[in-house]
Amino acid sequence: MISLNRTFIRLLLAALMALCPLYTVMAEDDDYHDYIEARQLLDAGIILPLETILQNVRQKFPGRVLEVELEKKAGHKIVYEVEILRNDGVIQEVYINATTGDLLYTNGKK
């Protein structure tokens, strides 16, 4: 019984290790499609450039930008989600309408 369990575990680990590169390729493929879609939205004038968004965010929320995501929300609204490490150590999430540049909402957590 123990030998069977060890064999099963080894086979399972080998299968998982074999699938890891496939997951990486799929994730990279998704990133590429996300980039293409964002580029198309920008070129069509549907969203503002990221640099414009970041200039406005940095004026209102001083600190270090940790991460930016472009997301589609309910109602087909496209939103830049900007994560900032403020100078006081609080991580601030700022949600900006990607079309207008308007601040939608924000939250902070320590």
N, C-alpha and C positions, 0 to 999 in steps of 0.2 A: 504494500500500500504506500509506504513512504517513497519507494523507488518510483512508483507511478506518478505520485504528486510532484516529485523533483523533475521528472521527465516532462510532465505537463507544463510546469513553470518555466523550464528552459525553452520549450517550444513556444510558449506564449511570449516570453521575452524576445526570442529571436524574431517572431512575427512582428512584434511592436517595433523593434529596431529596424526591420526591413521597411516598415511603413512610414517611419519618421521622415525620410527624405521626400516621400510623396507628399506628406502634409506641408513641408516647407515649400515645395514647388507650387502646391495649390495656394498657399498663403501669398507667395510672391505673385502669382497670377492674379489673385484678387486685388493686391496692391496696385498692380499695373492697370487693371480695369478701373479702379477707383481714381487713379491719376488721370487716365484718359477721360473719364466722365467729368472730373473737376475741371480739366482743361477745356472741354467742350462748353461747360457752363460759363466759364470765364470768357472764352472767345465769343460766345453768344451774348455777352453782356448781362447774363442772368445773375451772376454773383460778382462781388467786388474782389479785387486782388487781395491776397493774404497780407501783403505788406501794408496796404491801406488800413486793413482791420487792425493789424498789430500796432501801427502808429497810434491809432485812436485808443486802443486798449492800454498801451503803455502810459499814455497821458493820464488816464483815469485810475489805473491800477499799477503803481510802480512795483517793480520786482523782476524776477527772472521767469521767462516763459519756459515752462516745462514740456508742454505738449499742446498740439492743436489738432483737432479733428473736424472734418466737414461732414455733417450728418443731415439726413432728411428726417424731419419730424412729421408728426400727424398734421394733416391739412396741407401736405406738400411744401411746407416751409423748409427752406434750407438754412442751416445754422452752423456757424463756426463755434465750436466749443474750445475755449482757450483755458488751459490750466496754468496758473501763475503761482510761484512761490514768492509771497510778499516779503518785504524787508523785515516784518515782525515775526516771520516763521510760519504764518498761516498760508495754507494752500487754498487759493481762491479759484473757483470755477466760474468763468464768465461766458455767457451765451449771447451771441451776436447774430442778428438777422443778416445772412450772407448777401442778401439782395440790397438792403437799405443801409446796412451798417449800424442800425439801431440796437442799443442794449436791450435784450429781452429780459434777462434776469441773471442773478449771480448768487453764489453761496460760498461760504468759507468754512474750512475745518482745520483744526490743529493737529 
